[in-house]
Amino acid sequence: MWSFATEPEFQDQLDWIDVFVKQKVEPLDHILGSQWNIHDPRFVKLVRPLQAEVKARGLWACHLGPELGGKGYGQLKLALMNELFGRSRFGPIVFGAQAPDTGNAEILAHYGTPEQKKRFLEPLLNNDIVSCFSMTEPQGGADPLVFTTRAWQEGDEWVIDGEKWFSSNARYAAFFIVMAVTDPDAPPYKRMSMFIVPADTPGIDIKRNLTFYGEPEATHAYMRYNQVRVPKDAMLGGRGDAFVVAQVRLGGGRLHHAMRTVAQARRALEMMCERALSRTTKGELLARKQMVQEKIADSWVQLRQFRLLVLETAWLCDQNKKDYKAVRKNIAAVKAVMPQVLHDISARALHLHGSLGISTEMPFADWLVNSFHVGLADGPTEVHKITVAREVLKDFEGTDKLFPDYHGLAEADRAHDLYDELLGD
Ligand SMILES: Cc1cc2nc3c(=O)[nH]c(=O)nc-3n(C[C@H](O)[C@H](O)[C@H](O)COP(=O)(O)OP(=O)(O)OC[C@H]3O[C@@H](n4cnc5c(N)ncnc54)[C@H](O)[C@@H]3O)c2cc1C
């Protein structure tokens, strides 16, 4: 059965989210700094009451199953929520669905010991703490096989040593999930393991924090782990299983980025439309000029296509109960297309607003830069396109014939074989 309709009860929730985000959450983007700086007294004053409203409404951390205190809504409903609260930088944290904590919580829920869950997962789900995923290294992120951060065993402890790059929110994190080489002689994808490292462990050094245009604070850390010691049970998942563990978080994470990208691109389109209907040049509204109409039409179609792909992917995730392999092609496709969609629509909106559009008084340049962010974080576009192509090609086989089976002459021969007798030819 096919349906694009939303159940009335859930639509009521969506309507509430829409108004709540526009009226109360979006204004935070103009007032507060980093949305991960949860111990800032201003955050406590402004954000905590809004989180309480979301909890009272039963909309907190809806990506989680009921066993972890969430609604277990699944990815499709989450997509519909994200495309509303993703308009605002503070939207995800007000709804308890912010990266990288959602993905890190999934890892802990899967692989944490009962003690780790009590100490880290419970406060993380409640946003009493935030976390950091520390995987990329300065010598390259697109190819994890070049990572060199090492971990070796000494007695009952693991010792971690090496550098990590662009570890987002390290400065505010209560713990890090760190990928390190434990078995250098194993096959390439079995060389690394994943560890949980509490932030107060001696030897963790933030060399400096980086930022990109449009961010209120520098939060992406260049880190050095100086012979950091953690207990044996700090390993998450099996020895050599870092890639398997990473996939638990990256699949959902990429999809959630896409859901929020729908929200941002939609905002850009809304602004573009209002401007086109407000500004005149040479005696008529911009909206009456065909080249402007083309920008609006292209943006609407591009956004609609992207949104449908995101919703289909979310639906497939729900159908396959997080079997990442079954939705790998879709998730990679969503990840590959989202930077282009955000780039194109933000750029058109910026251009249509003229000099005002390029100024720092408007958000378009931030969104444009953000399009490069979503094209890099969780792996660059090229890598995801390779995945899409590989997955697509799995359904096909080559031929050793000189001309393909679908060659026009061969197809015509087969058509005649099938129908000539009936036609009496
Ligand atoms: C805002 C932001 C937040 C991030 N947060 C985190 C985080 O919290 N934790 C973390 O571990 N990492 C994080 N990252 C790092 C991110 O995962 C890496 O930037 C990404 O994997 C690319 O690695 P790199 O930057 O080293 O680029 P490189 O690996 O040097 O790649 C550079 C470029 O090479 C090209 N390229 C790469 N591979 C191919 C290919 N196969 N074919 C063709 N061209 C290719 C692409 O154009 C790519 O952009 C973050 C990045 C950003 C931008």
The ligand as an SDF file (V2000), in Angstrom:
LIG
                    3D

 53 58  0  0  0  0  0  0  0  0999 V2000
   32.3210   20.2730   10.3600 C   0  0  0  0  0  0  0  0  0  0  0  0
   33.0190   18.9420   10.4550 C   0  0  0  0  0  0  0  0  0  0  0  0
   32.8640   18.1780   11.5970 C   0  0  0  0  0  0  0  0  0  0  0  0
   33.5510   16.9700   11.7060 C   0  0  0  0  0  0  0  0  0  0  0  0
   33.4160   16.2550   12.8630 N   0  0  0  0  0  0  0  0  0  0  0  0
   34.1300   15.1210   13.0130 C   0  0  0  0  0  0  0  0  0  0  0  0
   34.0700   14.4120   14.2490 C   0  0  0  0  0  0  0  0  0  0  0  0
   33.3490   14.7930   15.1730 O   0  0  0  0  0  0  0  0  0  0  0  0
   34.8560   13.3150   14.3990 N   0  0  0  0  0  0  0  0  0  0  0  0
   35.6750   12.8690   13.4120 C   0  0  0  0  0  0  0  0  0  0  0  0
   36.3270   11.8600   13.6020 O   0  0  0  0  0  0  0  0  0  0  0  0
   35.7430   13.5180   12.2210 N   0  0  0  0  0  0  0  0  0  0  0  0
   35.0170   14.6490   12.0100 C   0  0  0  0  0  0  0  0  0  0  0  0
   35.0950   15.3440   10.8190 N   0  0  0  0  0  0  0  0  0  0  0  0
   36.0730   14.9160    9.8160 C   0  0  0  0  0  0  0  0  0  0  0  0
   35.4480   14.3170    8.5800 C   0  0  0  0  0  0  0  0  0  0  0  0
   35.0260   13.0000    8.8240 O   0  0  0  0  0  0  0  0  0  0  0  0
   36.5390   14.3930    7.4760 C   0  0  0  0  0  0  0  0  0  0  0  0
   36.6800   15.7630    7.1400 O   0  0  0  0  0  0  0  0  0  0  0  0
   36.2160   13.5970    6.2550 C   0  0  0  0  0  0  0  0  0  0  0  0
   36.1890   12.2160    6.5170 O   0  0  0  0  0  0  0  0  0  0  0  0
   37.2660   13.8670    5.1480 C   0  0  0  0  0  0  0  0  0  0  0  0
   38.5570   13.6890    5.6530 O   0  0  0  0  0  0  0  0  0  0  0  0
   39.6320   14.8610    5.4450 P   0  0  0  0  0  0  0  0  0  0  0  0
   39.0370   16.1350    5.9150 O   0  0  0  0  0  0  0  0  0  0  0  0
   40.9120   14.4260    6.0420 O   0  0  0  0  0  0  0  0  0  0  0  0
   39.8040   14.9790    3.8710 O   0  0  0  0  0  0  0  0  0  0  0  0
   40.6850   14.0570    2.9310 P   0  0  0  0  0  0  0  0  0  0  0  0
   40.6220   12.6520    3.3860 O   0  0  0  0  0  0  0  0  0  0  0  0
   42.0420   14.6910    2.8100 O   0  0  0  0  0  0  0  0  0  0  0  0
   39.9160   14.2180    1.5710 O   0  0  0  0  0  0  0  0  0  0  0  0
   40.0050   15.4720    0.8850 C   0  0  0  0  0  0  0  0  0  0  0  0
   39.2360   15.4110   -0.4040 C   0  0  0  0  0  0  0  0  0  0  0  0
   39.7540   14.4050   -1.2440 O   0  0  0  0  0  0  0  0  0  0  0  0
   38.7340   13.9650   -2.1190 C   0  0  0  0  0  0  0  0  0  0  0  0
   38.5930   12.5110   -2.0130 N   0  0  0  0  0  0  0  0  0  0  0  0
   38.7050   11.7520   -0.9110 C   0  0  0  0  0  0  0  0  0  0  0  0
   38.4920   10.4450   -1.2100 N   0  0  0  0  0  0  0  0  0  0  0  0
   38.2420   10.4010   -2.5430 C   0  0  0  0  0  0  0  0  0  0  0  0
   37.9430    9.3600   -3.4730 C   0  0  0  0  0  0  0  0  0  0  0  0
   37.8570    8.0780   -3.0740 N   0  0  0  0  0  0  0  0  0  0  0  0
   37.7290    9.6860   -4.7700 N   0  0  0  0  0  0  0  0  0  0  0  0
   37.8240   10.9760   -5.1950 C   0  0  0  0  0  0  0  0  0  0  0  0
   38.1030   11.9950   -4.3580 N   0  0  0  0  0  0  0  0  0  0  0  0
   38.3020   11.7180   -3.0570 C   0  0  0  0  0  0  0  0  0  0  0  0
   37.4410   14.6640   -1.6740 C   0  0  0  0  0  0  0  0  0  0  0  0
   37.2030   15.8030   -2.4720 O   0  0  0  0  0  0  0  0  0  0  0  0
   37.7690   15.0620   -0.2580 C   0  0  0  0  0  0  0  0  0  0  0  0
   37.0080   16.1330    0.2170 O   0  0  0  0  0  0  0  0  0  0  0  0
   34.3950   16.5220   10.6440 C   0  0  0  0  0  0  0  0  0  0  0  0
   34.5170   17.3050    9.5020 C   0  0  0  0  0  0  0  0  0  0  0  0
   33.8530   18.4970    9.3880 C   0  0  0  0  0  0  0  0  0  0  0  0
   34.0250   19.3210    8.1420 C   0  0  0  0  0  0  0  0  0  0  0  0
  1  2  1  0
  2  3  1  0
  2 52  2  0
  3  4  2  0
  4  5  1  0
  4 50  1  0
  5  6  2  0
  6  7  1  0
  6 13  1  0
  7  8  2  0
  7  9  1  0
  9 10  1  0
 10 11  2  0
 10 12  1  0
 12 13  2  0
 13 14  1  0
 14 15  1  0
 14 50  1  0
 15 16  1  0
 16 17  1  0
 16 18  1  0
 18 19  1  0
 18 20  1  0
 20 21  1  0
 20 22  1  0
 22 23  1  0
 23 24  1  0
 24 25  2  0
 24 26  1  0
 24 27  1  0
 27 28  1  0
 28 29  2  0
 28 30  1  0
 28 31  1  0
 31 32  1  0
 32 33  1  0
 33 34  1  0
 33 48  1  0
 34 35  1  0
 35 36  1  0
 35 46  1  0
 36 37  1  0
 36 45  1  0
 37 38  2  0
 38 39  1  0
 39 40  1  0
 39 45  2  0
 40 41  1  0
 40 42  2  0
 42 43  1  0
 43 44  2  0
 44 45  1  0
 46 47  1  0
 46 48  1  0
 48 49  1  0
 50 51  2  0
 51 52  1  0
 52 53  1  0
M  END
$$$$
